[in-house]
Amino acid sequence: MAQAVHINPGMMTWARETAGLSLEEAAEKLALKNSAKQTAADKLRSIEHGERPLTDSLLQKAVTAYRRPLVSFYLPAPPQRGERGEDFRTVSGTRGSARENALLDTLVRDVKARQQMLREVLEDEDESLPLPIVGSATMKQGTQAVVSAIRAALAITPGEQKAARDSVALFTLLRAAAEKIGIYILLLGDLGSHHSDIGEDVFRGFALADDVAPFVVINDNDAAPARAFTLMHELAHIWIGASGISGPLGWTSENAIERFCNKVAGEFLLPNEADAQLPDLDEADAETVIAATARIAETWNVSQAVVTYRLVSMRKISSEVAAAVFLIFAARWRDQKKRPSKPDGGGPSYYMIRRHRLGNSLLNVVRRALQGEILTHTRAAKILGVRPTSVDLLLQERSHAA
């Protein structure tokens, strides 16, 4: 007979809901089956209400399905929400369903756990000296001082930004420079499958400003040209030591930290020498602004939204026109995402995609730790967010491509 587990049944409800799962979805993940008397979802509901015993084997499945440590199920009551760190998204600017925000909480929690495991690896390798850049700046210094500090650390000039082939190449350049100085840049917009996608209107990115293993996560459901701005915005969070989640780009954020980091990103990507190219369009309509931003965006390899942001922040276009332009850009991106991709059969492999999302720096640390027998394949898989059987193939493909 299966052994019953005695916990507060409300913890099962809490764990399921904070994992962003409906009763039906959770019942499927827990391998509950329909019977003549009850559906699988009804069985789970009965367990959550304390009307049906919770077995040890089902609890173990819940640990995996809900992405919670076993000990959390034995708490007397759900803890207060603290997974996100500070939520820099404004109420007016935050969209998305309760499910998407629950998925976001799960994603942040997962990344924090992976960050902690990576920190332990670095400590075991005696590479755990605090990075001087984390929390090295303050908002009182002003945006230009922080821009200059980031530029010096990344060792990237405005000329190199302009010389990049396109916005994707610029992001690759910036990412590689950030990873070189010890920041881990991940592209994550789901929990491992498209069924758990989190829209860019829910979060653009988040920063975890650890002084040994700082992480930046960028939502890869967002448009590729937008990623450079998100990266620079999150790097500003690292520099001022402010962990938390960032929402959609906007100049009207109610949060002072968000406004500051937006300005840092905008001034880095469109530096002083670009100012002369930013025309005064105070009397222009939305169509005129869009045409003007296209030319500048192409020159500097940034998105048109970034150029629009800079124009409105410098008061070269009105806030009303800027709002209309941002709505047009958002509608354009929604339409683009709806278009089916061409099934040419020549796309990147699963492992190439995973490698791109994880970044070279994280892969190199894990590979080195495995070779030095500091990590087991099980823990390596948890850090990388893959199955243990996929670890060697992931690292092998990376080494072939290096």
C-alpha positions, 0 to 999 in steps of 0.5 A: 500500500502506498504510504500517505504523506502528511502535509498541509494540503494547501501547499499542493494548491500553492505549488501548482498555482505558482507553477502556472498550471491548471488542475488539468495540466497538473494532473497530466504531469503527475500522471493521474488517470481518469476513473469511472468515478472521478476525472484526473483533475477531480482527483487532484482537487480532492488531494488539494482539499485534503479529501484524498490522501497524498502518497509519497510517490505523488509528492515526489512527482509534484517536486519535479512537476512544480519545480519546488524543493521537497522541503517547501511542501512541508512548510505550515503555510505558503511563504510570502511571494519573494521569488522575483526580487524587486518587480520593476514593472509598473502596474499600468505597464504590466500585462499578461495573465495570472498564468504567465506571471506564475510561469515567470515566478517559476522561471526566476526561481529556477534561474536563481537555483541554477545561479546558486549552483554555479556559484558553488562550482566557482567557489570549488574552483577557487574562482569566487572572487567578488566581481568589482563591477557588481553594485559599483555605481549609483544613480546619483552619479548620473547616467553618463558616468554609468554608461562610461563605466560599462563602456570601459568594462566591455571595451566596445567603442561607438565605432564598433557598434556602428560597424556591426553587420546588423542588430543581431551582430551587435547583440552578439558583440555586446553579449560576448563582451559581457560574458568575458568580464564574468556576467552570464547572459541567458536567453530564456522565455519559457520553462523548456517548451513552447507550451510555457511561453512567457510573452515579452509584454510580461517581461523583457528581462531580469537581472540577478546581481550576484557578486560572484555569478551575476546573471542576466536573462533576456526573453527570447520571445521578444524581437531580435533587434530589441535584445541589445537594449534589454541587455544594456538595460539589465547590465545597468541593473548589475552595475547599480546592484539592483536585482529584479524584473523589467517590463516593456520599454517605456519612457513613462515608467513610474519606477525611478530605477527603470527610468534610469536603466532605460536612459543608460541603455539608450545613451549607450546604444545611441551615444553622443555622436548619434545625437546630431542624427536625431532630428527635431520632430516635435511637429511630426506625425507618427508616420514621419517619425517611423520613417526617420527612426528607420534610417537611424536604427539601421545606422546604429544597428538598434531597433526603431523603438530604441530610437523612438525612446531616445527622441521622446526622452530628449523631447524631440517628439511629443509623448502623444506621438511616441505612444502612437509609434510604440503601439504601431511597433507592437502591432507590427511585432505581433503580426510578424510572430503570427506568420508561419516560419518556412519549413525548409528543414535546414534550421539549427539543431536542438543543441545549437539552439540550447547552446545559443540560449545558454551562452559560451561562458556558462557552458565553459564553466560547466564543461570544466567542472565536469572534467575536474569532477567538481560537478556530477552530470545530474547537477550539470543538467540542473545548471544547464536546464536539460536532461542529464543524458543531454549534457555530453551532447550539448557540450560536445557540439559546443566544443566542435563549433568553438 
